[in-house]
Amino acid sequence: MEILYDVLVVTHLLGMATLVSGVVTRVVAPSAPSGMILLSGAGAQALTGVALTGIASAGLVDTEVDNTKIAVKLVVAVAVLVLAHVVWRRPSAGRGIVGSLAGLTLANVLIAVFW
């Protein structure tokens, strides 16, 4: 189960990298089709985060779960997923939505590292 957990961690990190690259693409070239990049990254983050939490909560790996932290991160991840879906459905979405998406992504990383 350790190998599966490690693969999910790598996939989770790749999802974050995809989200960041989608935001950078949107900022550098606003007319570029970055919505699917953002939606894919946000979806990967949410799904792998839930899977990682499930594996750790079941006691299948030697990792302790802070349920309050996970709940906050899940709320932020769902907000990022909703904003990514808005950007995907409306490519002309304003900079405020993309800025909010970037800020929430950064907040989720900071919560993961410093909490």
Secondary structure, 3 states (H helix, E strand, C coil): CHHHHHHHHHHHHHHHHHHHHHHHHHHHCCCCCCHHHHHHHHHHHHHHHHHHHHHHHCCCCCCCCCHHHHHHHHHHHHHHHHHHHHHHHCCCCCHHHHHHHHHHHHHHHHHHHHC
